Amino acid sequence: MARPRRKDRTEPDGRQLKITLGDLRSTGVRDLIVFCQDYRCSHIIKLPAAYVDQWPDGIRISQLEPQFVCISCGMRGSNIVAGSNSTEKAILPRPVN
């Protein structure tokens, strides 16, 4: 017999429910990378651990995303990913020599 399909958990506004900062910290990742929600802007900023550690463990990344306002285009909302070394190498600009 097939297992019943699990309904995806979402925030009240319909966004996908994401991991808590406490769960993220338990994996050893403490930095976050924040992307502007407007794909045409594509502004990216890395939040260092010293900044992220000010927030309590129980906050979900999906709760933080609507709180950010892009300093480049002024749009409210963001997409946030964990700032592990492999993620940073893949998406952040490389220094020009």
Secondary structure by P-SEA (a helix, b strand, c coil): ccccccccccccccccccccaaaaaaacccbbbbbccccccbbbbbbcccccccccccccccccccccccccccccbbbbccccaaaaaaccccccc
